[in-house]
Structures are given as structure tokens and as C-alpha cells.
């Protein structure tokens, strides 16, 4: 199972290295967000990075989405002692005028709504204070979301994103917390700056 989980991000990255992607608009988006929709999340901050590309003549592209949510399950110990990290390989379907102006419009402002989804790894770390017990899981998960990319001039833009994550593995063996990892899920809302290259 571990080899399957490690293969997911490797396959996703290999898409970005495909020579056929030379006629695509690549981008990287660092973002700040909040997690909610889970009793443990409580609207805490998270850090997001997206690396993706969308062909200039087609609306469908690929994206690698990484989230790090420190202190997701509470901050009773050192910062980040309880955390959730996600690494997802996604397919992106974007609207807008990609055929005429490319992914970014160099001479005028533009907006591109999009939807995306895919699978990857959810890494959960939970530390209980008394007795001290640390649980670390690497499980298969999925995500889907939608958002809007807005550009005023290349190579910069702004992106807003709302995304749902869910753990697909029932991992209750040795679990001494009240967290049902087989049903673990949360929402993430974020906003960031797009850099094209």
C-alpha cells in the first residue's frame, strides 16, 4: 500500500515533465487559507502551494496541490505537533478565453473560473497530551474544488479557491483518539498570488 501512495505524487509530477507540455502555460501559486467543516479544524490557518499547467489551446490541465495545516487538531503542544499535510494530483478544467489569448491575457484583464479534482495522500499527525501518544497516518484521499483566477497583466494574477478533502482509508487500528480517520474530511478556503512562467 505504501508503494501505491508514493506513486501518486510521482505520476502527477511526471505529467509536468512531459515534453508535450511545452506549449502550455505553467504557473505556481502560493496561498494562505483556513480549514473548516471538521470539529477539529476550527478555522485554523494553513499554507498552500499549487504547481500546474493548462495548454494554451485547451481548457483542461493538470495541477499538483500541497497543503500544510499545522496544529490542525489543536495547539496543546509545540506548533505543528498536530498537523495535516495533503499532496494531491488534480485535473483542472478552466473556462475563459484560452483559445484566443492563452492562459494569461497579456493586454487586458481576464478571469478564468475553474473546477478541479483528483487523488493523493493525506498525512495526519495527532499527539495526545496525557498519556503522550503520537499517531501518524499516510492514507489515500481525494479532493475536489472550484475557484476563480483573475489577471490584470502577465505574469501575475490572484486566485481564490474552495476545496473539499476526504480520507478514503479506514484506519482505526491502534487509534486512541476520538478521530474517525476512515471518515476524516474537511474544507479548505484559500487565496493566493499566481506567478506564470
Secondary structure by P-SEA (a helix, b strand, c coil): caaaaaaaaaaaaaaaacccccccccccccccccccccccccbbbbbbbbbbccccccccbbbbbbbbbcccccccccccccbbbbbbbbbbbbbccccccccccccccccccccbbbbbbbbbbbbbcccbbbbbbbccccccccbbbbbcccccccccccbbbbbccccccccccccccccccccccbbbbbbcc
